[in-house]
Amino acid sequence: MNQLLERISVDPQICFGKPCIKGTRIWVSLILEFLSAGNSIEEILEQYPQLTHKDILACIAYGAAMSAENYVAIKMVAA
């Protein structure tokens, strides 16, 4: 298991059980959305100074692990 994933927690009593960065109520999905919108890690850290660079990498690692197990249906475009 990727050690970065130890920075992610899932607790049914916190944020409805959504995966969060441990010790915060910041959703992994929120960080991934920021990154996918083009925000840099530095911009996210400015907005959330309680986070570390490794916390952001942990979110990416979590997304990668989830995509290895699950998939999102995306409409195929014919070439």
Backbone bond lengths (Angstrom), bond angles and torsions (degrees), N, CA, C in turn:
res aa  C-N    CA-C-N  psi(-1)  N-CA   C-N-CA  omega(-1)  CA-C   N-CA-C  phi
1 M - - - 1.450 - - 1.536 109.02 -
2 N 1.304 115.39 140.50 1.455 121.72 177.74 1.523 108.90 -65.92
3 Q 1.338 117.27 124.87 1.468 120.73 -177.23 1.526 112.40 -63.29
4 L 1.313 117.13 -23.91 1.464 119.50 176.82 1.524 111.15 -60.85
5 L 1.326 116.45 -29.42 1.465 119.52 -177.88 1.521 112.51 -65.46
6 E 1.322 117.78 -17.03 1.461 120.93 175.91 1.528 111.24 -66.03
7 R 1.328 116.93 -15.62 1.466 121.68 178.69 1.530 112.02 -83.37
8 I 1.320 117.11 -4.39 1.467 121.92 -178.89 1.524 108.82 -107.17
9 S 1.329 115.52 138.41 1.465 119.20 177.79 1.516 110.09 -129.45
10 V 1.324 114.49 151.91 1.458 122.38 175.12 1.516 106.46 -131.01
11 D 1.324 115.68 116.38 1.461 121.87 -178.51 1.518 107.61 -135.16
12 P 1.335 117.56 120.01 1.469 119.99 -178.38 1.525 113.18 -58.00
13 Q 1.328 117.41 -19.55 1.458 121.14 -179.41 1.543 112.72 -88.76
14 I 1.323 116.92 -6.48 1.463 120.95 -178.31 1.529 109.11 -122.33
15 C 1.318 116.03 123.48 1.471 122.37 176.85 1.521 112.64 52.45
16 F 1.317 115.64 40.03 1.470 122.12 176.15 1.526 112.72 59.29
17 G 1.331 116.72 25.27 1.459 120.45 178.45 1.514 114.48 82.16
18 K 1.339 117.70 8.34 1.468 119.61 177.53 1.528 109.06 -70.41
19 P 1.319 117.98 144.73 1.466 120.41 176.71 1.525 110.32 -61.76
20 C 1.325 115.28 128.58 1.467 122.43 -178.70 1.518 109.74 -127.77
21 I 1.310 114.88 160.93 1.453 119.56 171.20 1.529 106.18 -71.40
22 K 1.318 115.69 126.48 1.463 122.01 -174.38 1.527 111.65 -50.18
23 G 1.337 114.87 133.82 1.455 121.11 178.44 1.521 113.87 82.74
24 T 1.339 116.49 3.39 1.463 120.78 179.15 1.524 108.93 -132.21
25 R 1.299 114.80 177.06 1.460 121.61 171.09 1.527 109.59 -113.29
26 I 1.311 115.62 27.54 1.463 121.67 -179.30 1.520 108.54 -92.94
27 W 1.314 115.27 117.01 1.464 120.96 -176.81 1.521 111.35 -69.55
28 V 1.306 115.73 141.81 1.463 121.92 172.66 1.522 109.01 -57.99
29 S 1.320 116.57 -43.07 1.464 120.31 -177.78 1.524 112.08 -61.37
30 L 1.320 118.16 -33.74 1.457 121.39 177.98 1.520 110.58 -63.21
31 I 1.322 115.93 -46.09 1.471 120.33 179.75 1.523 110.35 -63.99
32 L 1.334 116.69 -42.01 1.465 119.91 178.81 1.526 110.95 -64.83
33 E 1.320 117.67 -36.26 1.462 120.92 177.08 1.523 110.61 -65.04
34 F 1.338 117.23 -42.59 1.462 120.13 176.85 1.523 110.62 -58.93
35 L 1.326 116.00 -46.72 1.461 120.09 -179.51 1.529 111.21 -62.64
36 S 1.328 117.02 -42.52 1.467 120.06 -178.76 1.528 111.80 -68.82
37 A 1.330 116.78 -23.11 1.465 121.03 177.44 1.522 111.96 -82.73
38 G 1.337 116.06 -2.94 1.455 119.93 176.67 1.519 115.19 101.47
39 N 1.330 117.20 1.78 1.462 119.00 176.40 1.523 109.33 -68.51
40 S 1.312 116.38 141.20 1.457 120.40 177.66 1.532 109.40 -83.51
41 I 1.309 115.07 163.30 1.469 119.81 175.96 1.521 109.24 -59.16
42 E 1.325 117.15 -40.90 1.461 120.91 -179.69 1.529 111.34 -61.33
43 E 1.337 117.26 -40.41 1.465 120.79 178.56 1.528 111.12 -63.93
44 I 1.322 116.09 -41.25 1.471 119.95 179.22 1.520 110.09 -64.93
45 L 1.330 116.62 -42.53 1.468 120.14 179.74 1.527 111.79 -65.54
46 E 1.313 117.58 -31.51 1.469 120.25 175.13 1.525 110.56 -66.91
47 Q 1.324 115.77 -39.42 1.462 121.09 -178.65 1.533 111.42 -74.93
48 Y 1.316 116.95 -31.58 1.468 122.94 -178.43 1.530 108.64 -127.02
49 P 1.326 118.05 76.56 1.469 120.89 -174.27 1.525 114.58 -64.85
50 Q 1.330 118.05 -14.03 1.459 120.17 177.63 1.535 111.85 -76.80
51 L 1.324 117.04 -11.12 1.461 121.00 179.49 1.522 110.78 -90.54
52 T 1.328 114.37 161.42 1.459 121.01 176.34 1.524 109.26 -118.53
53 H 1.310 114.76 166.75 1.462 120.48 177.11 1.534 109.80 -56.23
54 K 1.322 116.75 -41.43 1.469 120.52 -179.51 1.528 111.70 -65.65
55 D 1.336 118.23 -30.49 1.466 120.37 176.13 1.532 110.54 -62.91
56 I 1.327 115.93 -41.08 1.468 120.08 178.93 1.522 109.97 -66.58
57 L 1.332 116.26 -43.11 1.466 119.58 176.91 1.528 111.11 -62.02
58 A 1.326 117.02 -34.70 1.464 120.91 177.80 1.527 110.59 -63.73
59 C 1.317 117.11 -38.37 1.467 120.43 177.36 1.527 110.73 -63.49
60 I 1.330 115.72 -42.02 1.464 119.77 178.00 1.528 110.06 -64.40
61 A 1.330 116.67 -43.01 1.467 120.74 178.73 1.525 110.65 -62.18
62 Y 1.325 116.95 -39.57 1.467 120.58 178.59 1.533 110.01 -63.89
63 G 1.324 116.25 -44.72 1.468 119.80 177.86 1.521 112.00 -60.90
64 A 1.321 116.22 -40.13 1.465 120.34 178.36 1.524 111.08 -64.98
65 A 1.332 116.15 -42.62 1.472 119.83 179.53 1.524 110.63 -65.01
66 M 1.316 116.61 -40.24 1.463 119.47 179.33 1.524 111.33 -66.13
67 S 1.332 117.27 -38.27 1.460 119.16 -178.79 1.521 111.71 -70.64
68 A 1.329 117.00 -21.91 1.461 120.15 176.47 1.521 110.79 -73.47
69 E 1.332 116.69 -24.93 1.459 121.78 -177.58 1.523 112.74 -101.47
70 N 1.303 117.46 -28.86 1.459 122.86 -176.13 1.518 109.16 -129.47
71 Y 1.301 115.31 171.56 1.463 118.60 175.31 1.523 108.80 -145.42
72 V 1.290 114.19 159.24 1.444 121.77 175.90 1.527 106.99 -106.08
73 A 1.307 116.82 127.68 1.459 120.04 179.13 1.529 108.84 -68.16
74 I 1.311 115.29 122.94 1.455 121.78 178.84 1.524 107.34 -124.09
75 K 1.317 114.88 132.05 1.459 119.52 -177.98 1.519 109.74 -61.51
76 M 1.309 115.68 128.11 1.473 121.41 178.57 1.530 108.89 -77.88
77 V 1.306 114.94 138.21 1.463 120.77 177.74 1.507 107.46 -108.48
78 A 1.329 115.55 127.00 1.459 119.68 179.78 1.525 109.55 -73.25
79 A 1.322 114.93 139.92 1.469 120.18 -178.79 1.495 111.65 -78.60
